[in-house]
Amino acid sequence: MKSKKKLLKGLRLYIIIDKQVCGKRSIYDICSIAARSGAGVIQYRDKKSHKDAILKNAQMLGEILTSTKTLFLINDYLDIAKIVDCDGIHLGQCDTSIRIARMILGDDKIIGVSCHSLEQATKAEAEGADYVSIGPIFKTPTKPDASPVGVELISKVREKIKIPFFVIGGINKNNIKDVLASGAERVAVCSEICKAKDVYSATSLMSKILDVKR
């Protein structure tokens, strides 16, 4: 059986299920549908709910994904990631260090880091990250104050780092081909799936476009 880290290298579509972006829609339903329609990685992100609610949601999402091949990561909360025993964690630039995350979660867990520049990406790789996200590529409603880094950064990152990287930020069915043409092989999306009228169709479409790139 392949390790989760080896599996990660072959995955193309990364979906962030953000509780606030989903609004009143069921994060459980979105997770289940996305996993069945092409999501290779699902990250649970919740910046505003009470910690108890986040833990409960994480446990439920973990149960949903147990019978699938989709990797399950949690944003930021190391303690919850440890309790739930998910596949790994995603860290921001201001979150816990990679070293501490590795010490707490162990060598077999996946650690990803949000990066907004080539320097941050190379630093994360040097410190032991298993993957990085690069962005925001375009303006994104999920993080309205973040300045887009543009597609130009993609080729630079591809030349300099060896670990997998997912491009993120404002990526949708209308611009994903521009991102792929710039050298990306993997994308991470949030609003495109969490706000989709038809989660299955939206996920399947993104997955098929990425498969053509292989």
N, C-alpha and C positions, 0 to 999 in steps of 0.2 A: 504493500500500500504506500502510495506517495505521501510524503509529509505535507502538511498544510502550506508550508513555505514553497515547496516545489509546485504544488497545485496553483498557488497564487501567480506564478510566472506565466501560466497558460490562460489566465482569465482576462477578459477584455472589458466587461461591463460591471461597473461598481455603482451601486445605488445607495444613496443616503436617505434613510427614512427619518425625517426631521419632524418631531411631534408638533412643533409650532407651524411648520409649513403645511402639514396635513390637516390642521384645523380640527374640525369635527369628524373627519373621516377616520375610519378604523385603521390604525397602524398595523394591526394584526392581519386584516384582509389584504392591505397593500403588500405587506411582507410575503404572505403566502402566495399571492398572485405573481409577484415579481420573481420569486424563487422558481416558480413553475414555467416562467416565460422567458428566461434567459439571463437573469442576474447571477453573476459569478461571485460577487461579494455584496453583502448588505451590511451597512453601518447604521446603528441606532444612535441618533443625536437628539438630545433634549436638554436645552439650556435653561429652562424656566420651571419645570415641574418640581415638586417636592421629591427629595431623594428616595423616599419610600415608594413613591409612584414610579420613579425611574427604574428602581430595582425590580418592581413587579412587572413592568413592561418588558424589561430586558429578559427576565426569566421566561415570560410568555413567548417572546420572539425567539428565544433560544430553543424552546420546545418545538415551535413551528418548524424551525430550520434543521432540527436534529435528523429528520428523515430525508433531507435533501443533500445535494452536493454543494450548496451555496455556503461560502464562508461567512461567519457572523462576527462582526467587530463592534465594539462600543466606543463611542466618542468620549474621551477625557477621563471618565471615572474609573480609576485603577481598582478601587475597592470593589465596585460592582462587577467589573470584568473578572476579578479574582473569584468572587462569590459565584457568579453565573458559569464560570469556566468556559467562556466563549473562545473563539479562535484567536482573538487578539484585541488590540486597542489602537485607536487613532488619536494622535496628540497634535495640539496646535503649537505655535511658536512660544506661547506663554504658559503652556501646561507643564506637567512633570517632565523631567529629563528622561531621555532614552535609557540612560544607565539605571536610574531608579526603577523605571517601568520593567526593564529586563530582570532586575534583581527580584522584583515582586512577582512577576508573571512567569518567569522561567525562560529558558532558551528555546523551547518548542513553540512559543506563542509568537504571533505576528505583531510587529510594531510598525505603524505607519505615521508619517509626519506631514503636516501641511507646510508647504514651502511656496514662497512668492518670488524667489530669485534663484539664479544659478548657484550663488554662494550658499544659500540656505540648503539647497538640495545636496551639494557636495559635502557640506558639514554633516547633514543628517546621515548620509551614507557612511561617512567616516566614523560616526558615533554608533553605528550598528543598526540603523533603521532597515527594515526588510523591504519597504517601498516608500515612496513619497507621492503626495499629490501636488500638482503644479497649477497655480492659478491665482486669482480668477483670470481665465483667458479672455472672457468677455464681461461686460457689465452684468451683474447678477442681482436679482431682487432679494436673494437669500442673505447677501452681505452688501447692502447698498453703499456703504462707506469705503469699500475696498476698490482701489484703482485697478483696472484691467492690466494684465502684464502683456497681453497680445500673443498672437500665434508665433511671433518671431522667437520667443523664448524656447519653444518646443524643440527645435533642432539643436539648440545650444545644450540643453539638458541631455538630449539623446546622445550627443557626442561625449559628454563628460562623465555620466554615471552609468553604472552597470546594473544596479537594482531596478526592478520594475517601477515605472511611474505612470500615474493616472492624471490626465489633464482634467481640470474642473473649472466651473464658473460660467454660467450662462449658456451651456452647451445644450442644444436641442436638435430635433430632426432636420431643421433647416440649415444649420451651420456645422453639423458634425463632420460632413465630408471635407470642409475647409480645414478642420482640425486634423483630420487624418492625412490630408494632402501635405500638411506641414511637418509630418513625421511622427505623429502620435499613433500609438497602437491600442491604447487603453483610455477609456473615459470614465469619469464619475459624474453622475447627475443626481439632482434632487427634485427641484420643482417640476421638471419634465415628466417625472413619474408620479410624485406625490400629489400633483394637481391634475393629472390626466383624467379625462372622462372615462377612458377605457385603459386601465392599468396594464392589462394583458397585451393589448395591441401596441401600446406605447413602448413597453419593454421589449416585446418581440421585434418591433421595427428597429430599435437601436441595436439589439443583439445581432440581427441579420446584417445590418450595415457594417458592424464591426467584424463579423465573420468573413465578409467579402475581402476585408483587409488582410486576412491571414495569408 
